Amino acid sequence: MSDRLTGEPVWQAGFCEGGACIEAASLGEEVIMRSTSDPGTIFRMSREEWVNFLAAAQGGRFDDL
């Protein structure tokens, strides 16, 4: 979601441990992600890619990383 007045993304943080958090926000037709340890680097993906990523994560696809 982005702020209606400024158009800036409204970041939502997931679980944080050790001071570095992963944040995600909606920006137009994209979902963007960043790490609080490097907030200037932003990863962008389509909503379809986001849905696929979440399904893979929930299904354990990345558990061995």
CHARMM-style PDB file with segment names, atoms N, HN, CA, C and O in Angstrom:
ATOM      1  N   MET     1       0.847  -1.169   0.000  1.00  0.00      PROA
ATOM      2  CA  MET     1       0.000   0.000   0.000  1.00  0.00      PROA
ATOM      3  C   MET     1       0.891   1.231   0.000  1.00  0.00      PROA
ATOM      4  O   MET     1       1.946   1.238   0.635  1.00  0.00      PROA
ATOM      5  N   SER     2       0.481   2.245  -0.693  1.00  0.00      PROA
ATOM      6  HN  SER     2      -0.375   2.238  -1.210  1.00  0.00      PROA
ATOM      7  CA  SER     2       1.224   3.496  -0.672  1.00  0.00      PROA
ATOM      8  C   SER     2       0.368   4.576  -0.031  1.00  0.00      PROA
ATOM      9  O   SER     2      -0.861   4.514  -0.053  1.00  0.00      PROA
ATOM     10  N   ASP     3       1.037   5.560   0.536  1.00  0.00      PROA
ATOM     11  HN  ASP     3       2.036   5.611   0.554  1.00  0.00      PROA
ATOM     12  CA  ASP     3       0.357   6.669   1.176  1.00  0.00      PROA
ATOM     13  C   ASP     3      -0.404   7.451   0.118  1.00  0.00      PROA
ATOM     14  O   ASP     3       0.169   7.832  -0.902  1.00  0.00      PROA
ATOM     15  N   ARG     4      -1.665   7.689   0.346  1.00  0.00      PROA
ATOM     16  HN  ARG     4      -2.131   7.380   1.175  1.00  0.00      PROA
ATOM     17  CA  ARG     4      -2.509   8.364  -0.659  1.00  0.00      PROA
ATOM     18  C   ARG     4      -2.080   9.798  -0.929  1.00  0.00      PROA
ATOM     19  O   ARG     4      -2.251  10.295  -2.042  1.00  0.00      PROA
ATOM     20  N   LEU     5      -1.532  10.463   0.065  1.00  0.00      PROA
ATOM     21  HN  LEU     5      -1.393  10.059   0.969  1.00  0.00      PROA
ATOM     22  CA  LEU     5      -1.143  11.855  -0.113  1.00  0.00      PROA
ATOM     23  C   LEU     5       0.223  12.004  -0.773  1.00  0.00      PROA
ATOM     24  O   LEU     5       0.402  12.862  -1.637  1.00  0.00      PROA
ATOM     25  N   THR     6       1.175  11.188  -0.379  1.00  0.00      PROA
ATOM     26  HN  THR     6       1.030  10.490   0.323  1.00  0.00      PROA
ATOM     27  CA  THR     6       2.542  11.345  -0.892  1.00  0.00      PROA
ATOM     28  C   THR     6       2.894  10.359  -1.994  1.00  0.00      PROA
ATOM     29  O   THR     6       3.824  10.603  -2.763  1.00  0.00      PROA
ATOM     30  N   GLY     7       2.165   9.247  -2.085  1.00  0.00      PROA
ATOM     31  HN  GLY     7       1.409   9.050  -1.460  1.00  0.00      PROA
ATOM     32  CA  GLY     7       2.498   8.211  -3.054  1.00  0.00      PROA
ATOM     33  C   GLY     7       3.657   7.338  -2.620  1.00  0.00      PROA
ATOM     34  O   GLY     7       4.053   6.425  -3.343  1.00  0.00      PROA
ATOM     35  N   GLU     8       4.209   7.613  -1.437  1.00  0.00      PROA
ATOM     36  HN  GLU     8       3.887   8.355  -0.850  1.00  0.00      PROA
ATOM     37  CA  GLU     8       5.330   6.829  -0.904  1.00  0.00      PROA
ATOM     38  C   GLU     8       4.826   5.476  -0.415  1.00  0.00      PROA
ATOM     39  O   GLU     8       3.708   5.377   0.090  1.00  0.00      PROA
ATOM     40  N   PRO     9       5.646   4.430  -0.562  1.00  0.00      PROA
ATOM     41  CA  PRO     9       5.228   3.117  -0.085  1.00  0.00      PROA
ATOM     42  C   PRO     9       5.075   3.093   1.435  1.00  0.00      PROA
ATOM     43  O   PRO     9       5.819   3.758   2.156  1.00  0.00      PROA
ATOM     44  N   VAL    10       4.107   2.323   1.904  1.00  0.00      PROA
ATOM     45  HN  VAL    10       3.503   1.783   1.318  1.00  0.00      PROA
ATOM     46  CA  VAL    10       3.928   2.092   3.338  1.00  0.00      PROA
ATOM     47  C   VAL    10       4.525   0.712   3.610  1.00  0.00      PROA
ATOM     48  O   VAL    10       3.929  -0.309   3.267  1.00  0.00      PROA
ATOM     49  N   TRP    11       5.695   0.689   4.224  1.00  0.00      PROA
ATOM     50  HN  TRP    11       6.180   1.518   4.504  1.00  0.00      PROA
ATOM     51  CA  TRP    11       6.436  -0.542   4.441  1.00  0.00      PROA
ATOM     52  C   TRP    11       5.847  -1.332   5.596  1.00  0.00      PROA
ATOM     53  O   TRP    11       5.489  -0.769   6.631  1.00  0.00      PROA
ATOM     54  N   GLN    12       5.751  -2.637   5.411  1.00  0.00      PROA
ATOM     55  HN  GLN    12       6.041  -3.095   4.571  1.00  0.00      PROA
ATOM     56  CA  GLN    12       5.302  -3.549   6.459  1.00  0.00      PROA
ATOM     57  C   GLN    12       6.438  -4.517   6.745  1.00  0.00      PROA
ATOM     58  O   GLN    12       6.931  -5.188   5.838  1.00  0.00      PROA
ATOM     59  N   ALA    13       6.854  -4.591   8.004  1.00  0.00      PROA
ATOM     60  HN  ALA    13       6.454  -4.046   8.741  1.00  0.00      PROA
ATOM     61  CA  ALA    13       7.974  -5.449   8.380  1.00  0.00      PROA
ATOM     62  C   ALA    13       7.471  -6.829   8.783  1.00  0.00      PROA
ATOM     63  O   ALA    13       6.433  -6.969   9.429  1.00  0.00      PROA
ATOM     64  N   GLY    14       8.226  -7.832   8.388  1.00  0.00      PROA
ATOM     65  HN  GLY    14       9.069  -7.717   7.863  1.00  0.00      PROA
ATOM     66  CA  GLY    14       7.961  -9.185   8.842  1.00  0.00      PROA
ATOM     67  C   GLY    14       8.679  -9.422  10.153  1.00  0.00      PROA
ATOM     68  O   GLY    14       9.046  -8.468  10.839  1.00  0.00      PROA
ATOM     69  N   PHE    15       8.883 -10.665  10.508  1.00  0.00      PROA
ATOM     70  HN  PHE    15       8.586 -11.440   9.950  1.00  0.00      PROA
ATOM     71  CA  PHE    15       9.596 -11.025  11.721  1.00  0.00      PROA
ATOM     72  C   PHE    15      11.022 -10.510  11.639  1.00  0.00      PROA
ATOM     73  O   PHE    15      11.689 -10.680  10.619  1.00  0.00      PROA
ATOM     74  N   CYS    16      11.489  -9.885  12.701  1.00  0.00      PROA
ATOM     75  HN  CYS    16      10.948  -9.747  13.530  1.00  0.00      PROA
ATOM     76  CA  CYS    16      12.840  -9.340  12.735  1.00  0.00      PROA
ATOM     77  C   CYS    16      13.647 -10.037  13.820  1.00  0.00      PROA
ATOM     78  O   CYS    16      13.154 -10.307  14.915  1.00  0.00      PROA
ATOM     79  N   GLU    17      14.897 -10.318  13.486  1.00  0.00      PROA
ATOM     80  HN  GLU    17      15.297 -10.099  12.597  1.00  0.00      PROA
ATOM     81  CA  GLU    17      15.798 -10.915  14.458  1.00  0.00      PROA
ATOM     82  C   GLU    17      17.190 -10.361  14.229  1.00  0.00      PROA
ATOM     83  O   GLU    17      17.689 -10.376  13.104  1.00  0.00      PROA
ATOM     84  N   GLY    18      17.810  -9.883  15.265  1.00  0.00      PROA
ATOM     85  HN  GLY    18      17.405  -9.871  16.180  1.00  0.00      PROA
ATOM     86  CA  GLY    18      19.170  -9.375  15.143  1.00  0.00      PROA
ATOM     87  C   GLY    18      19.269  -8.003  14.501  1.00  0.00      PROA
ATOM     88  O   GLY    18      20.350  -7.611  14.061  1.00  0.00      PROA
ATOM     89  N   GLY    19      18.179  -7.270  14.435  1.00  0.00      PROA
ATOM     90  HN  GLY    19      17.301  -7.588  14.792  1.00  0.00      PROA
ATOM     91  CA  GLY    19      18.208  -5.913  13.923  1.00  0.00      PROA
ATOM     92  C   GLY    19      17.959  -5.741  12.439  1.00  0.00      PROA
ATOM     93  O   GLY    19      17.682  -4.624  12.002  1.00  0.00      PROA
ATOM     94  N   ALA    20      18.045  -6.794  11.645  1.00  0.00      PROA
ATOM     95  HN  ALA    20      18.270  -7.701  12.000  1.00  0.00      PROA
ATOM     96  CA  ALA    20      17.774  -6.679  10.211  1.00  0.00      PROA
ATOM     97  C   ALA    20      16.404  -7.263   9.920  1.00  0.00      PROA
ATOM     98  O   ALA    20      16.122  -8.402  10.294  1.00  0.00      PROA
ATOM     99  N   CYS    21      15.565  -6.509   9.269  1.00  0.00      PROA
ATOM    100  HN  CYS    21      15.795  -5.584   8.965  1.00  0.00      PROA
ATOM    101  CA  CYS    21      14.200  -6.937   8.972  1.00  0.00      PROA
ATOM    102  C   CYS    21      13.969  -6.903   7.465  1.00  0.00      PROA
ATOM    103  O   CYS    21      14.599  -6.129   6.745  1.00  0.00      PROA
ATOM    104  N   ILE    22      13.085  -7.727   7.016  1.00  0.00      PROA
ATOM    105  HN  ILE    22      12.573  -8.356   7.601  1.00  0.00      PROA
ATOM    106  CA  ILE    22      12.622  -7.676   5.636  1.00  0.00      PROA
ATOM    107  C   ILE    22      11.299  -6.925   5.639  1.00  0.00      PROA
ATOM    108  O   ILE    22      10.407  -7.227   6.431  1.00  0.00      PROA
ATOM    109  N   GLU    23      11.179  -5.953   4.755  1.00  0.00      PROA
ATOM    110  HN  GLU    23      11.904  -5.708   4.111  1.00  0.00      PROA
ATOM    111  CA  GLU    23       9.960  -5.167   4.647  1.00  0.00      PROA
ATOM    112  C   GLU    23       9.397  -5.307   3.240  1.00  0.00      PROA
ATOM    113  O   GLU    23      10.138  -5.501   2.277  1.00  0.00      PROA
ATOM    114  N   ALA    24       8.087  -5.206   3.138  1.00  0.00      PROA
ATOM    115  HN  ALA    24       7.485  -5.048   3.920  1.00  0.00      PROA
ATOM    116  CA  ALA    24       7.411  -5.255   1.844  1.00  0.00      PROA
ATOM    117  C   ALA    24       6.382  -4.139   1.784  1.00  0.00      PROA
ATOM    118  O   ALA    24       5.853  -3.698   2.804  1.00  0.00      PROA
ATOM    119  N   ALA    25       6.113  -3.696   0.568  1.00  0.00      PROA
ATOM    120  HN  ALA    25       6.543  -4.055  -0.261  1.00  0.00      PROA
ATOM    121  CA  ALA    25       5.111  -2.652   0.354  1.00  0.00      PROA
ATOM    122  C   ALA    25       4.512  -2.829  -1.036  1.00  0.00      PROA
ATOM    123  O   ALA    25       5.127  -3.409  -1.931  1.00  0.00      PROA
ATOM    124  N   SER    26       3.321  -2.323  -1.186  1.00  0.00      PROA
ATOM    125  HN  SER    26       2.822  -1.852  -0.459  1.00  0.00      PROA
ATOM    126  CA  SER    26       2.653  -2.308  -2.481  1.00  0.00      PROA
ATOM    127  C   SER    26       2.914  -0.956  -3.113  1.00  0.00      PROA
ATOM    128  O   SER    26       2.797   0.082  -2.462  1.00  0.00      PROA
ATOM    129  N   LEU    27       3.272  -0.978  -4.398  1.00  0.00      PROA
ATOM    130  HN  LEU    27       3.367  -1.821  -4.928  1.00  0.00      PROA
ATOM    131  CA  LEU    27       3.527   0.276  -5.106  1.00  0.00      PROA
ATOM    132  C   LEU    27       2.960   0.134  -6.510  1.00  0.00      PROA
ATOM    133  O   LEU    27       3.587  -0.471  -7.380  1.00  0.00      PROA
ATOM    134  N   GLY    28       1.795   0.681  -6.727  1.00  0.00      PROA
ATOM    135  HN  GLY    28       1.286   1.173  -6.021  1.00  0.00      PROA
ATOM    136  CA  GLY    28       1.133   0.532  -8.017  1.00  0.00      PROA
ATOM    137  C   GLY    28       0.820  -0.924  -8.288  1.00  0.00      PROA
ATOM    138  O   GLY    28       0.163  -1.584  -7.484  1.00  0.00      PROA
ATOM    139  N   GLU    29       1.285  -1.424  -9.411  1.00  0.00      PROA
ATOM    140  HN  GLU    29       1.820  -0.888 -10.065  1.00  0.00      PROA
ATOM    141  CA  GLU    29       1.048  -2.824  -9.798  1.00  0.00      PROA
ATOM    142  C   GLU    29       2.154  -3.757  -9.331  1.00  0.00      PROA
ATOM    143  O   GLU    29       2.166  -4.934  -9.690  1.00  0.00      PROA
ATOM    144  N   GLU    30       3.087  -3.238  -8.530  1.00  0.00      PROA
ATOM    145  HN  GLU    30       3.077  -2.282  -8.238  1.00  0.00      PROA
ATOM    146  CA  GLU    30       4.215  -4.037  -8.071  1.00  0.00      PROA
ATOM    147  C   GLU    30       4.169  -4.238  -6.559  1.00  0.00      PROA
ATOM    148  O   GLU    30       3.495  -3.506  -5.833  1.00  0.00      PROA
ATOM    149  N   VAL    31       4.894  -5.236  -6.117  1.00  0.00      PROA
ATOM    150  HN  VAL    31       5.441  -5.830  -6.707  1.00  0.00      PROA
ATOM    151  CA  VAL    31       5.207  -5.413  -4.709  1.00  0.00      PROA
ATOM    152  C   VAL    31       6.711  -5.205  -4.604  1.00  0.00      PROA
ATOM    153  O   VAL    31       7.473  -5.756  -5.399  1.00  0.00      PROA
ATOM    154  N   ILE    32       7.138  -4.415  -3.630  1.00  0.00      PROA
ATOM    155  HN  ILE    32       6.519  -3.968  -2.985  1.00  0.00      PROA
ATOM    156  CA  ILE    32       8.555  -4.146  -3.459  1.00  0.00      PROA
ATOM    157  C   ILE    32       9.008  -4.657  -2.093  1.00  0.00      PROA
ATOM    158  O   ILE    32       8.245  -4.663  -1.127  1.00  0.00      PROA
ATOM    159  N   MET    33      10.271  -5.085  -2.039  1.00  0.00      PROA
ATOM    160  HN  MET    33      10.891  -5.080  -2.823  1.00  0.00      PROA
ATOM    161  CA  MET    33      10.847  -5.598  -0.799  1.00  0.00      PROA
ATOM    162  C   MET    33      12.208  -4.948  -0.580  1.00  0.00      PROA
ATOM    163  O   MET    33      12.883  -4.544  -1.527  1.00  0.00      PROA
ATOM    164  N   ARG    34      12.594  -4.857   0.695  1.00  0.00      PROA
ATOM    165  HN  ARG    34      12.046  -5.185   1.464  1.00  0.00      PROA
ATOM    166  CA  ARG    34      13.910  -4.342   1.044  1.00  0.00      PROA
ATOM    167  C   ARG    34      14.309  -4.885   2.416  1.00  0.00      PROA
ATOM    168  O   ARG    34      13.481  -5.410   3.160  1.00  0.00      PROA
ATOM    169  N   SER    35      15.573  -4.749   2.724  1.00  0.00      PROA
ATOM    170  HN  SER    35      16.246  -4.323   2.120  1.00  0.00      PROA
ATOM    171  CA  SER    35      16.095  -5.095   4.036  1.00  0.00      PROA
ATOM    172  C   SER    35      16.344  -3.798   4.790  1.00  0.00      PROA
ATOM    173  O   SER    35      16.819  -2.823   4.208  1.00  0.00      PROA
ATOM    174  N   THR    36      16.029  -3.780   6.074  1.00  0.00      PROA
ATOM    175  HN  THR    36      15.644  -4.573   6.546  1.00  0.00      PROA
ATOM    176  CA  THR    36      16.283  -2.566   6.846  1.00  0.00      PROA
ATOM    177  C   THR    36      17.777  -2.293   6.990  1.00  0.00      PROA
ATOM    178  O   THR    36      18.174  -1.168   7.295  1.00  0.00      PROA
ATOM    179  N   SER    37      18.610  -3.315   6.774  1.00  0.00      PROA
ATOM    180  HN  SER    37      18.288  -4.229   6.527  1.00  0.00      PROA
ATOM    181  CA  SER    37      20.053  -3.091   6.842  1.00  0.00      PROA
ATOM    182  C   SER    37      20.593  -2.423   5.573  1.00  0.00      PROA
ATOM    183  O   SER    37      21.714  -1.914   5.575  1.00  0.00      PROA
ATOM    184  N   ASP    38      19.806  -2.420   4.489  1.00  0.00      PROA
ATOM    185  HN  ASP    38      18.896  -2.833   4.488  1.00  0.00      PROA
ATOM    186  CA  ASP    38      20.183  -1.786   3.229  1.00  0.00      PROA
ATOM    187  C   ASP    38      18.917  -1.255   2.544  1.00  0.00      PROA
ATOM    188  O   ASP    38      18.533  -1.752   1.485  1.00  0.00      PROA
ATOM    189  N   PRO    39      18.271  -0.253   3.142  1.00  0.00      PROA
ATOM    190  CA  PRO    39      16.971   0.200   2.637  1.00  0.00      PROA
ATOM    191  C   PRO    39      17.000   0.832   1.250  1.00  0.00      PROA
ATOM    192  O   PRO    39      15.949   1.007   0.633  1.00  0.00      PROA
ATOM    193  N   GLY    40      18.175   1.176   0.754  1.00  0.00      PROA
ATOM    194  HN  GLY    40      19.029   1.034   1.255  1.00  0.00      PROA
ATOM    195  CA  GLY    40      18.270   1.775  -0.573  1.00  0.00      PROA
ATOM    196  C   GLY    40      18.195   0.763  -1.699  1.00  0.00      PROA
ATOM    197  O   GLY    40      17.957   1.133  -2.849  1.00  0.00      PROA
ATOM    198  N   THR    41      18.395  -0.505  -1.387  1.00  0.00      PROA
ATOM    199  HN  THR    41      18.588  -0.806  -0.453  1.00  0.00      PROA
ATOM    200  CA  THR    41      18.307  -1.561  -2.397  1.00  0.00      PROA
ATOM    201  C   THR    41      16.916  -2.161  -2.332  1.00  0.00      PROA
ATOM    202  O   THR    41      16.531  -2.751  -1.323  1.00  0.00      PROA
ATOM    203  N   ILE    42      16.169  -2.008  -3.406  1.00  0.00      PROA
ATOM    204  HN  ILE    42      16.483  -1.529  -4.226  1.00  0.00      PROA
ATOM    205  CA  ILE    42      14.774  -2.449  -3.436  1.00  0.00      PROA
ATOM    206  C   ILE    42      14.593  -3.491  -4.526  1.00  0.00      PROA
ATOM    207  O   ILE    42      15.024  -3.304  -5.664  1.00  0.00      PROA
ATOM    208  N   PHE    43      13.952  -4.587  -4.160  1.00  0.00      PROA
ATOM    209  HN  PHE    43      13.602  -4.739  -3.235  1.00  0.00      PROA
ATOM    210  CA  PHE    43      13.640  -5.665  -5.086  1.00  0.00      PROA
ATOM    211  C   PHE    43      12.186  -5.503  -5.513  1.00  0.00      PROA
ATOM    212  O   PHE    43      11.303  -5.396  -4.663  1.00  0.00      PROA
ATOM    213  N   ARG    44      11.928  -5.483  -6.812  1.00  0.00      PROA
ATOM    214  HN  ARG    44      12.645  -5.570  -7.502  1.00  0.00      PROA
ATOM    215  CA  ARG    44      10.578  -5.275  -7.348  1.00  0.00      PROA
ATOM    216  C   ARG    44      10.068  -6.533  -8.018  1.00  0.00      PROA
ATOM    217  O   ARG    44      10.831  -7.255  -8.660  1.00  0.00      PROA
ATOM    218  N   MET    45       8.780  -6.796  -7.871  1.00  0.00      PROA
ATOM    219  HN  MET    45       8.161  -6.209  -7.349  1.00  0.00      PROA
ATOM    220  CA  MET    45       8.165  -7.935  -8.555  1.00  0.00      PROA
ATOM    221  C   MET    45       6.700  -7.637  -8.839  1.00  0.00      PROA
ATOM    222  O   MET    45       6.077  -6.797  -8.190  1.00  0.00      PROA
ATOM    223  N   SER    46       6.173  -8.341  -9.816  1.00  0.00      PROA
ATOM    224  HN  SER    46       6.679  -9.023 -10.343  1.00  0.00      PROA
ATOM    225  CA  SER    46       4.752  -8.199 -10.130  1.00  0.00      PROA
ATOM    226  C   SER    46       3.933  -8.861  -9.025  1.00  0.00      PROA
ATOM    227  O   SER    46       4.470  -9.622  -8.221  1.00  0.00      PROA
ATOM    228  N   ARG    47       2.662  -8.576  -8.988  1.00  0.00      PROA
ATOM    229  HN  ARG    47       2.226  -7.958  -9.641  1.00  0.00      PROA
ATOM    230  CA  ARG    47       1.788  -9.219  -7.994  1.00  0.00      PROA
ATOM    231  C   ARG    47       1.743 -10.728  -8.211  1.00  0.00      PROA
ATOM    232  O   ARG    47       1.682 -11.487  -7.244  1.00  0.00      PROA
ATOM    233  N   GLU    48       1.772 -11.172  -9.458  1.00  0.00      PROA
ATOM    234  HN  GLU    48       1.822 -10.556 -10.244  1.00  0.00      PROA
ATOM    235  CA  GLU    48       1.781 -12.611  -9.744  1.00  0.00      PROA
ATOM    236  C   GLU    48       3.056 -13.254  -9.201  1.00  0.00      PROA
ATOM    237  O   GLU    48       3.007 -14.335  -8.614  1.00  0.00      PROA
ATOM    238  N   GLU    49       4.190 -12.594  -9.396  1.00  0.00      PROA
ATOM    239  HN  GLU    49       4.230 -11.716  -9.873  1.00  0.00      PROA
ATOM    240  CA  GLU    49       5.452 -13.111  -8.861  1.00  0.00      PROA
ATOM    241  C   GLU    49       5.411 -13.158  -7.332  1.00  0.00      PROA
ATOM    242  O   GLU    49       5.912 -14.104  -6.724  1.00  0.00      PROA
ATOM    243  N   TRP    50       4.816 -12.140  -6.714  1.00  0.00      PROA
ATOM    244  HN  TRP    50       4.408 -11.371  -7.208  1.00  0.00      PROA
ATOM    245  CA  TRP    50       4.682 -12.080  -5.255  1.00  0.00      PROA
ATOM    246  C   TRP    50       3.852 -13.261  -4.742  1.00  0.00      PROA
ATOM    247  O   TRP    50       4.240 -13.930  -3.784  1.00  0.00      PROA
ATOM    248  N   VAL    51       2.720 -13.508  -5.379  1.00  0.00      PROA
ATOM    249  HN  VAL    51       2.405 -12.964  -6.157  1.00  0.00      PROA
ATOM    250  CA  VAL    51       1.859 -14.628  -4.982  1.00  0.00      PROA
ATOM    251  C   VAL    51       2.617 -15.947  -5.124  1.00  0.00      PROA
ATOM    252  O   VAL    51       2.544 -16.798  -4.237  1.00  0.00      PROA
ATOM    253  N   ASN    52       3.334 -16.122  -6.215  1.00  0.00      PROA
ATOM    254  HN  ASN    52       3.393 -15.431  -6.935  1.00  0.00      PROA
ATOM    255  CA  ASN    52       4.125 -17.343  -6.428  1.00  0.00      PROA
ATOM    256  C   ASN    52       5.236 -17.474  -5.386  1.00  0.00      PROA
ATOM    257  O   ASN    52       5.492 -18.571  -4.890  1.00  0.00      PROA
ATOM    258  N   PHE    53       5.892 -16.371  -5.054  1.00  0.00      PROA
ATOM    259  HN  PHE    53       5.684 -15.480  -5.457  1.00  0.00      PROA
ATOM    260  CA  PHE    53       6.943 -16.387  -4.045  1.00  0.00      PROA
ATOM    261  C   PHE    53       6.374 -16.799  -2.689  1.00  0.00      PROA
ATOM    262  O   PHE    53       6.946 -17.654  -2.013  1.00  0.00      PROA
ATOM    263  N   LEU    54       5.263 -16.203  -2.291  1.00  0.00      PROA
ATOM    264  HN  LEU    54       4.799 -15.509  -2.840  1.00  0.00      PROA
ATOM    265  CA  LEU    54       4.658 -16.546  -1.004  1.00  0.00      PROA
ATOM    266  C   LEU    54       4.243 -18.010  -0.950  1.00  0.00      PROA
ATOM    267  O   LEU    54       4.458 -18.679   0.060  1.00  0.00      PROA
ATOM    268  N   ALA    55       3.656 -18.507  -2.020  1.00  0.00      PROA
ATOM    269  HN  ALA    55       3.481 -17.963  -2.841  1.00  0.00      PROA
ATOM    270  CA  ALA    55       3.238 -19.921  -2.060  1.00  0.00      PROA
ATOM    271  C   ALA    55       4.449 -20.835  -1.925  1.00  0.00      PROA
ATOM    272  O   ALA    55       4.396 -21.835  -1.209  1.00  0.00      PROA
ATOM    273  N   ALA    56       5.540 -20.498  -2.607  1.00  0.00      PROA
ATOM    274  HN  ALA    56       5.583 -19.685  -3.188  1.00  0.00      PROA
ATOM    275  CA  ALA    56       6.753 -21.311  -2.519  1.00  0.00      PROA
ATOM    276  C   ALA    56       7.328 -21.270  -1.100  1.00  0.00      PROA
ATOM    277  O   ALA    56       7.743 -22.300  -0.570  1.00  0.00      PROA
ATOM    278  N   ALA    57       7.353 -20.102  -0.493  1.00  0.00      PROA
ATOM    279  HN  ALA    57       7.016 -19.265  -0.923  1.00  0.00      PROA
ATOM    280  CA  ALA    57       7.879 -19.971   0.872  1.00  0.00      PROA
ATOM    281  C   ALA    57       7.015 -20.741   1.864  1.00  0.00      PROA
ATOM    282  O   ALA    57       7.532 -21.440   2.735  1.00  0.00      PROA
ATOM    283  N   GLN    58       5.715 -20.611   1.732  1.00  0.00      PROA
ATOM    284  HN  GLN    58       5.295 -20.042   1.024  1.00  0.00      PROA
ATOM    285  CA  GLN    58       4.805 -21.320   2.636  1.00  0.00      PROA
ATOM    286  C   GLN    58       4.881 -22.824   2.430  1.00  0.00      PROA
ATOM    287  O   GLN    58       4.636 -23.590   3.362  1.00  0.00      PROA
ATOM    288  N   GLY    59       5.213 -23.250   1.233  1.00  0.00      PROA
ATOM    289  HN  GLY    59       5.412 -22.627   0.476  1.00  0.00      PROA
ATOM    290  CA  GLY    59       5.331 -24.670   0.920  1.00  0.00      PROA
ATOM    291  C   GLY    59       6.685 -25.262   1.278  1.00  0.00      PROA
ATOM    292  O   GLY    59       6.923 -26.446   1.039  1.00  0.00      PROA
ATOM    293  N   GLY    60       7.571 -24.460   1.844  1.00  0.00      PROA
ATOM    294  HN  GLY    60       7.377 -23.498   2.038  1.00  0.00      PROA
ATOM    295  CA  GLY    60       8.855 -24.967   2.301  1.00  0.00      PROA
ATOM    296  C   GLY    60       9.966 -24.944   1.259  1.00  0.00      PROA
ATOM    297  O   GLY    60      11.045 -25.487   1.494  1.00  0.00      PROA
ATOM    298  N   ARG    61       9.715 -24.327   0.118  1.00  0.00      PROA
ATOM    299  HN  ARG    61       8.838 -23.886  -0.073  1.00  0.00      PROA
ATOM    300  CA  ARG    61      10.679 -24.319  -0.985  1.00  0.00      PROA
ATOM    301  C   ARG    61      12.049 -23.777  -0.598  1.00  0.00      PROA
ATOM    302  O   ARG    61      13.062 -24.206  -1.150  1.00  0.00      PROA
ATOM    303  N   PHE    62      12.091 -22.833   0.350  1.00  0.00      PROA
ATOM    304  HN  PHE    62      11.268 -22.485   0.799  1.00  0.00      PROA
ATOM    305  CA  PHE    62      13.338 -22.171   0.709  1.00  0.00      PROA
ATOM    306  C   PHE    62      13.858 -22.593   2.089  1.00  0.00      PROA
ATOM    307  O   PHE    62      14.775 -21.962   2.615  1.00  0.00      PROA
ATOM    308  N   ASP    63      13.303 -23.618   2.665  1.00  0.00      PROA
ATOM    309  HN  ASP    63      12.559 -24.131   2.238  1.00  0.00      PROA
ATOM    310  CA  ASP    63      13.670 -24.020   4.018  1.00  0.00      PROA
ATOM    311  C   ASP    63      15.133 -24.435   4.156  1.00  0.00      PROA
ATOM    312  O   ASP    63      15.691 -24.347   5.250  1.00  0.00      PROA
ATOM    313  N   ASP    64      15.754 -24.877   3.089  1.00  0.00      PROA
ATOM    314  HN  ASP    64      15.300 -24.949   2.201  1.00  0.00      PROA
ATOM    315  CA  ASP    64      17.136 -25.331   3.180  1.00  0.00      PROA
ATOM    316  C   ASP    64      18.156 -24.229   2.912  1.00  0.00      PROA
ATOM    317  O   ASP    64      19.356 -24.499   2.877  1.00  0.00      PROA
ATOM    318  N   LEU    65      17.701 -23.000   2.724  1.00  0.00      PROA
ATOM    319  HN  LEU    65      16.726 -22.781   2.753  1.00  0.00      PROA
ATOM    320  CA  LEU    65      18.634 -21.882   2.487  1.00  0.00      PROA
ATOM    321  C   LEU    65      19.218 -21.372   3.788  1.00  0.00      PROA
ATOM    322  OT1 LEU    65      20.020 -20.438   3.780  1.00  0.00      PROA
TER     323      LEU     65
END
